[in-house]
Amino acid sequence: MLAVPIDRRFLLKSAAAFAATWPFGRPEPSHAADAELIARRVLFDNPDYGSVTVSPDGWHLSWLAPVDGVRNLFVARIDDIASARAVTRITDRSVAPFYRWAQTNSHIIFFQDRDGDENWRASSVNIRNNAVVALSPAQGVKSFLTQIDRKFQTDVLLMHNGRDNHYFDLYRVSVLNGSSELLYENSEYAGLLADGDFQLRLGMRFAADGSAEVFQRHASGSWSPFMTIPLGDLDGTDLLEFSADGKTLYMLDSRGRDKAALYAMDMATKKTTLLAADDEADIAQVSFFARRPLAARAEKERARWHAVEPSALQDLADLGAYGAGDITFSGRSYGDQVLTAHFERDAESGEFVLLDRETRQVRPLFKQRKALAGLALRPLEAVTFAARDGLHLNGYLTRPGESQGTPPLVLVIHGGPYARDSWGFNAVHQWLANRGYAVLSVNYRGSTGYGKSFVAAADHEWGGRMHDDLIDAVDWAVGQGIADPKRIGFFGGSYGGYSALTAATKTPEVFACIVDLFGISNLITFMATIPPYWQPWFNVWKNRLGNPDTEDGRAFLMERSPLNHLDRATRPILIAQGLKDVRVVAAESQQMVDALKSRSAPVTYITFRDEGHGFVRPVNRLAFFAVAEAFLAQHLGGRCQPFEGDLSGSTMKVEAGAELVPGLAG
């Protein structure tokens, strides 16, 4: 894969006055009948098993599992799971889920950041003696793996921005001792792609109009134009991998069509051959073996696989006969003798399995979350409805089960915005449904997977039609009798946090309360504080969102910034922020909180000094969800588990508004 590093109902004189003049009256409890209260820890602690895969030689399994709250790497003989042992002893920050086996079959390459700073440092661990070797600089440098091949058992290709934090250079690195050789000093390209011979083949940069210009590198070291990817095709087009002989490029491509498809391109003639396509959704994931694609996956409501090679049909049939769920392939051994796969399920734990391709037997390995067994979890329903302009929208709904009357609803909105919600186990949905809420997530315009026209419909629509989609979703839920219109809450992070603040300042009459996690309050200051390594591709967002370099662009961005519409911010808001966030810096939340406080608006602000764009440490996750639960119960009337020990050990600091959340002030 091309290596690229992604209102006005009333004003309050004081926050205290807010509680006494709540316009909807005190919310009535809405409890799911006879439902056991599921402890937050069951839903939000680290899973028991994650990222299960197989070594290249097929002798070992590896996975991530928690040790004292920190996810570490484990290995076991494939024929003796009881031999499992931790090969890392990390106590500070969990191993990232995107680790890889080296071709030595004795080393695993893994990544960690520091307190959420997203400067991923690479290391290798020898599974024989647990010796760890650094593969990239330790401080302030972001690295990622770009190529592994069986021909080079002890080496990998790694990219990092240690020389210039804007650009990533290409290195050949030994997993044995960490020695590295600079292969290409990069001062121009946002992404690079090498082949299985460790030869740099393609580079991509972004033009002023947001389009991607792809260049081909020749043996002489010179570059020539190879292809152009228009702005509207960026989310559906991806250069994935070269064939083993280097003559074919496999790629996802939406040029000339709406839904992205899988193609093979002849590098000599640039002729393409269609390998897989879906009529209703983008091809978004491809399973490879030995540098050839076996199957391609699309997802509208549920995952749907398309076999590229006949062998994949049998693999999918064998797995399908074993059990229900959406399948993801997670690893294959040499000779394709065994493979690991994951079953995603909505109302029970996901499961990892092993398929022996010689005997065609599927062997269960691990349940992802053992504590979910026997709990009354709720199904995740795929729903569809029309936006006010006729655009077809998809989403996912979780109902709280039997309740007395129409339940309150929490609208849970994903970040990105160029991402999506998917079917499967959703801890936030299960938590809220168990507390008596209906829960609705919406893949608003701009969400990926539904074709390029759906993404393009979001251009220059932050805080505009993208927000209209969310209000239309609420109206649909109310119209269907799913939700009580007087008890609607908003819950969103990142772009979803921006949407939460937009809801608070643009449509507060719709929502009884708002939860914002690291949301953007001012689009101009947000765009001025992006990480340096976003700069090479930031023309994309200038053309999609708004250009802060022009007078008209700045005016547009100011108008769409929640910070500039505080006169309508009258609903209670809970804001949470990781202080090490490099995507949405803490100043975005702080300036919103300061402005709300200056107007005596009801705001509670909590921070975590050792988190970034998301809460990784379980103690911090539990503390956040404990506070959010009490906040939502206060304003929507759902059930609430006492704080108990869920605030202990966390670095959470209540910066403002402790008195507005029951029990938080001590």
C-alpha positions, 0 to 999 in steps of 0.5 A: 500500500502506498505509504502515506502517514491520513441555542437560542431558546434562552440565555443563562445568567449562570451555570447554577441557574441552568439547573433550576430553569431546565426547559424540558423539566426534570427527565424521567428515568427510562430503564430497560426492563429487567436488564442487568446493569453491565459494568463499564469495565466489561465494555471498555477495558482492553480486550482479552485478545486482539490482533491475532495472526500467524508467523510466516512459517506457520509454527507460531501464533501471536496476539496482543493481550493486557498485562496490568492494563497494558497490551503486550505481545504474546506468542505460542506454538500453533499446536500448543496454545498453553505454551503462550508467553509474553515476549514484551514487558511493556508497562507504560504505553500499549503496543499498537495493533499494527505489528508485523512478523519479520521473515526471520520467524523469530522477530516481531516488529511493533510500535509504541507512541508516548502519551498519545503523541502519535510519534510511533517508534518501531522496535523488534523483539526476538521471541526466543529471548525477548530481546528488544531492538530499536528500529527508529529514533526514540524521540519525536519521530514518527515511523511506519513499516512499508515493505517486508519480503521473504527474499530479505529475511533480516531486513525491512523497509521503514520510513520515518521523519527524523531528518525533516518532520514534514517528510518521510525518508525511506530506510532499509533496516535490520531487525536483528540489530537496528542498523539502517541504510538510507535508500531515499531522502525524501523532500517532495512526496507525501507517499512512496511505494516500493516493490518486493525487491526493495526498489522504490517505484512510485511517489505521490505528491499533491497539487494545489487543487488537491489532486494527487500526482503520481510519479514513477522512479526509474533505475537511473533515479529519475522520475517521470509522471505516471498518473493523476488522481483527481480530488474526488477520487482520492478516497476510492483510489489506493496503490496497494502492492506490486506483484512478485515480479514487479510487472503488475500494480494492484490498486483500488480505483474509482476513476471513471466510476462511482464505486471503487474497484480492484484493478491490476495495472500492467506497468509497461502498458498501463492497461488495467484489468478489473478484478473485483467490484461491488454494485453498492459499495466501494471495494475497501479491503483486499486480502493478499498472499504472495503478492497477489490478491485473493479476495476483496471486501466491500461493506454497505450495511454488512461486509461482503467478500468477492473472490479474486482467486477460486481458492478464496471461495473455499476459504470463505465457505469453510469459515462461513460454515463454522459460524456467523459474523463478518469475516476479516483475514488476519494472517497466512503462512508460507504456502498458504497452509494455515490462515487466521481470521476474525469473526466480528459479531454485534451482540456477542464477543468477536472470535479468532479462528485458525483455518487449516487449508489442507484438512479444511478444518476451522479451529477456534482460538480465542474469544476477544472479550470473554466477559461478554459471555452470557450478557444480554447484549442488543443487536446492531440494526442497519437502518436507512433513510433519506436526507432533506435533499434526497441523499440516501443515508445509512446508519446503525441503531441499537434499541434498549429493549423493553422500556416504559414509554419512548426512550431517550436517544443518544446520537453517536457520531464518528470522526474523520470525517472521511471514515465510517461506522461499521457493523459489529460489536460497538462498546459505546452502543452497548453501554448506552443501550444497557443504560436505557437509551436508543443509540443511533450512528449515522454515516453522514455525507462524506463518510467513506465506502459508499462511492465517491459522489457520497464523499464529494457531497460533503465538500464545503459542507462542514457545519452545513449539509453534513450537520443537516444529515444528523438533524434529519437522522434525529427527525427520522428516529422521532418519526419512527417512534424510536426516540423521545424528542425532548430527550436527545443527547449528542455524543461525538469525537474528533470531527464528531466532536466538531459536530457536537459543538455545532449541535450546541451552537447551531441546533441546541433546540434539538438536543438536551445535552452534548458530549464532545471529545477533542472536537474542533471549535475554530476551523482556522486555528485547527488548520493552523496547528496541524502536525508538520507531516500533514502539510504535504497533503493538506491541500486536500482539506483546503479544497474540501473544507475551506482555504484559510489562505484566501479571504473568502476561505477564511470568512467561510471557515469563521462562519462554520466555526462553533466558537463564533456562535456562542450566543446559542450555546445554552445546553449543558456540554461535557468536553473531554480532551487529551493534552497530548493530542496532535490532531486537534490540539488542546487549545481547541477545547480550552478556547471553547471552554473559556468562551462558554465560561465567560458567558456562564454557559453550563460546561464541564471540562475534563483533561487527561495529561497522558492521552492524545487523540483518543483515550488508550489507557483503560483507567482513563477510558473508564474515568471518562465513561463514568463521568459521561454516564453520570452527565447523560443520566442527569439530563436524559434520565438513563440508568447510571452505575456509581463511579465506584473505583472507575476514577481511581488511577486515572490522570483525569483532571476536572478543569471546570464544571465539576458541580454540574455532574452528580458526584464529580465534585466530591 
